């Protein structure tokens, strides 16, 4: 369920906002940008990553 929140949030951002969101999420979860894109595309975020992204970036 949290993945849908991340994907839906990401889809609603402008290009500039997406860039900021990606860099913030990658730094927060200690992952590379290609890894972020793959997890977004394949719905494979770990529960801890989903929680961090939702709580610290989306609902902040």
MDTraj code that builds the backbone (N, CA, C; nanometers):
import mdtraj as md
import numpy as np

residues = "UNK UNK UNK UNK UNK UNK UNK UNK UNK UNK UNK UNK UNK UNK UNK UNK UNK UNK UNK UNK UNK UNK UNK UNK UNK UNK UNK UNK UNK UNK UNK UNK UNK UNK UNK UNK UNK UNK UNK UNK UNK UNK UNK UNK UNK UNK UNK UNK UNK UNK UNK UNK UNK UNK UNK UNK UNK UNK UNK UNK".split()
xyz = np.array([
    [0.0820, -0.1196, 0.0000],
    [0.0000, 0.0000, 0.0000],
    [0.0863, 0.1259, 0.0000],
    [0.1929, 0.1261, 0.0787],
    [0.2791, 0.2443, 0.0850],
    [0.3431, 0.2725, -0.0494],
    [0.3748, 0.1671, -0.1263],
    [0.4339, 0.1883, -0.2578],
    [0.3408, 0.2690, -0.3461],
    [0.2142, 0.2393, -0.3417],
    [0.1191, 0.3159, -0.4222],
    [0.1213, 0.4618, -0.3801],
    [0.1386, 0.4873, -0.2529],
    [0.1470, 0.6247, -0.2041],
    [0.2699, 0.6913, -0.2643],
    [0.3844, 0.6221, -0.2637],
    [0.5077, 0.6785, -0.3195],
    [0.4921, 0.7016, -0.4694],
    [0.4435, 0.6042, -0.5412],
    [0.4270, 0.6151, -0.6871],
    [0.3267, 0.7251, -0.7221],
    [0.2157, 0.7288, -0.6545],
    [0.1148, 0.8320, -0.6816],
    [0.1678, 0.9710, -0.6500],
    [0.2403, 0.9828, -0.5401],
    [0.3002, 1.1115, -0.5035],
    [0.4010, 1.1535, -0.6098],
    [0.4872, 1.0619, -0.6487],
    [0.5893, 1.0889, -0.7503],
    [0.5255, 1.1325, -0.8824],
    [0.4219, 1.0636, -0.9233],
    [0.3549, 1.0958, -1.0501],
    [0.2917, 1.2343, -1.0483],
    [0.2583, 1.2851, -0.9313],
    [0.1953, 1.4155, -0.9208],
    [0.2925, 1.5330, -0.9116],
    [0.4221, 1.5042, -0.9129],
    [0.5220, 1.6097, -0.8992],
    [0.5634, 1.6670, -1.0343],
    [0.6103, 1.7916, -1.0307],
    [0.6686, 1.8513, -1.1512],
    [0.8082, 1.7914, -1.1700],
    [0.8692, 1.8185, -1.2833],
    [1.0027, 1.7668, -1.3110],
    [1.1031, 1.8119, -1.2059],
    [1.0993, 1.9371, -1.1691],
    [1.1920, 1.9891, -1.0682],
    [1.1658, 1.9260, -0.9323],
    [1.0400, 1.9116, -0.8965],
    [1.0048, 1.8491, -0.7685],
    [1.0466, 1.7019, -0.7655],
    [1.0341, 1.6341, -0.8801],
    [1.0756, 1.4939, -0.8877],
    [1.2246, 1.4802, -0.8604],
    [1.3031, 1.5696, -0.9185],
    [1.4477, 1.5664, -0.8972],
    [1.4807, 1.5813, -0.7496],
    [1.4204, 1.6795, -0.6845],
    [1.4432, 1.7005, -0.5417],
    [1.3983, 1.5797, -0.4598],
    [1.2827, 1.5240, -0.4942],
    [1.2291, 1.4085, -0.4225],
    [1.3212, 1.2875, -0.4369],
    [1.3692, 1.2625, -0.5582],
    [1.4576, 1.1480, -0.5818],
    [1.5861, 1.1612, -0.5017],
    [1.6505, 1.2777, -0.5086],
    [1.7742, 1.2975, -0.4337],
    [1.7514, 1.2830, -0.2832],
    [1.6424, 1.3372, -0.2339],
    [1.6120, 1.3264, -0.0908],
    [1.5860, 1.1818, -0.0501],
    [1.5087, 1.1107, -0.1300],
    [1.4769, 0.9709, -0.0987],
    [1.6015, 0.8840, -0.1041],
    [1.6859, 0.9067, -0.2030],
    [1.8086, 0.8274, -0.2149],
    [1.9018, 0.8527, -0.0979],
    [1.9144, 0.9773, -0.0574],
    [1.9995, 1.0099, 0.0567],
    [1.9415, 0.9501, 0.1847],
    [1.8116, 0.9626, 0.2023],
    [1.7443, 0.9125, 0.3210],
    [1.7588, 0.7612, 0.3356],
    [1.7453, 0.6902, 0.2249],
    [1.7473, 0.5437, 0.2273],
    [1.8826, 0.4850, 0.1871],
    [1.9807, 0.5706, 0.1601],
    [2.1148, 0.5267, 0.1220],
    [2.1104, 0.4325, 0.0019],
    [2.0506, 0.4810, -0.1065],
    [2.0439, 0.4019, -0.2294],
    [2.0818, 0.4901, -0.3478],
    [2.1171, 0.4269, -0.4581],
    [2.1523, 0.5011, -0.5781],
    [2.0259, 0.5430, -0.6527],
    [2.0416, 0.6373, -0.7417],
    [1.9275, 0.6831, -0.8215],
    [1.8721, 0.5709, -0.9097],
    [1.9580, 0.4936, -0.9798],
    [1.9026, 0.3816, -1.0574],
    [1.8254, 0.2812, -0.9717],
    [1.8732, 0.2581, -0.8498],
    [1.8029, 0.1673, -0.7585],
    [1.6661, 0.2227, -0.7224],
    [1.6593, 0.3535, -0.6964],
    [1.5309, 0.4161, -0.6647],
    [1.4319, 0.3969, -0.7794],
    [1.4775, 0.4255, -0.9020],
    [1.3893, 0.4105, -1.0186],
    [1.3421, 0.2669, -1.0348],
    [1.4325, 0.1718, -1.0144],
    [1.3945, 0.0307, -1.0280],
    [1.2910, -0.0074, -0.9231],
    [1.3138, 0.0348, -0.7986],
    [1.2184, 0.0023, -0.6920],
    [1.0838, 0.0699, -0.7159],
    [1.0856, 0.1910, -0.7684],
    [0.9615, 0.2614, -0.7990],
    [0.8850, 0.1882, -0.9091],
    [0.9574, 0.1465, -1.0118],
    [0.8969, 0.0801, -1.1267],
    [0.8459, -0.0602, -1.0943],
    [0.9211, -0.1327, -1.0093],
    [0.8872, -0.2730, -0.9823],
    [0.8170, -0.2964, -0.8497],
    [0.7905, -0.1883, -0.7758],
    [0.7202, -0.2000, -0.6471],
    [0.7961, -0.2904, -0.5504],
    [0.9262, -0.2628, -0.5309],
    [1.0084, -0.3474, -0.4447],
    [1.0777, -0.2704, -0.3321],
    [1.0180, -0.1602, -0.2868],
    [1.0744, -0.0912, -0.1717],
    [1.0610, -0.1799, -0.0493],
    [1.1644, -0.1796, 0.0351],
    [1.1550, -0.2494, 0.1629],
    [1.0582, -0.1715, 0.2506],
    [0.9988, -0.2392, 0.3461],
    [0.9029, -0.1749, 0.4363],
    [0.9668, -0.0566, 0.5082],
    [1.0906, -0.0721, 0.5508],
    [1.1595, 0.0372, 0.6209],
    [1.1817, 0.1577, 0.5281],
    [1.2115, 0.1312, 0.4022],
    [1.2296, 0.2402, 0.3050],
    [1.0975, 0.3114, 0.2802],
    [0.9919, 0.2341, 0.2644],
    [0.8595, 0.2932, 0.2436],
    [0.8227, 0.3837, 0.3602],
    [0.8439, 0.3339, 0.4812],
    [0.8097, 0.4102, 0.6010],
    [0.8878, 0.5403, 0.6068],
    [1.0185, 0.5336, 0.5834],
    [1.1013, 0.6534, 0.5868],
    [1.0563, 0.7559, 0.4831],
    [1.0351, 0.7111, 0.3613],
    [0.9964, 0.8032, 0.2534],
    [0.8616, 0.8657, 0.2812],
    [0.7653, 0.7863, 0.3218],
    [0.6306, 0.8388, 0.3484],
    [0.6326, 0.9357, 0.4665],
    [0.6960, 0.8949, 0.5756],
    [0.6939, 0.9789, 0.6964],
    [0.7822, 1.1035, 0.6859],
    [0.8988, 1.0919, 0.6246],
    [0.9945, 1.2024, 0.6228],
    [0.9798, 1.2953, 0.5015],
    [0.9303, 1.2431, 0.3899],
    [0.9243, 1.3258, 0.2690],
    [0.7815, 1.3574, 0.2238],
    [0.6959, 1.2589, 0.2248],
    [0.5611, 1.2809, 0.1718],
    [0.4701, 1.3474, 0.2753],
    [0.4707, 1.3004, 0.3965],
    [0.3813, 1.3525, 0.5002],
    [0.4482, 1.4591, 0.5855],
    [0.5665, 1.5019, 0.5485],
    [0.6409, 1.5995, 0.6293],
    [0.5820, 1.7384, 0.6171],
])
top = md.Topology()
chain = top.add_chain()
for i, resn in enumerate(residues, 1):
    res = top.add_residue(resn, chain, resSeq=i)
    for name in ("N", "CA", "C"):
        top.add_atom(name, md.element.get_by_symbol(name[0]), res)
traj = md.Trajectory(xyz[None], top)
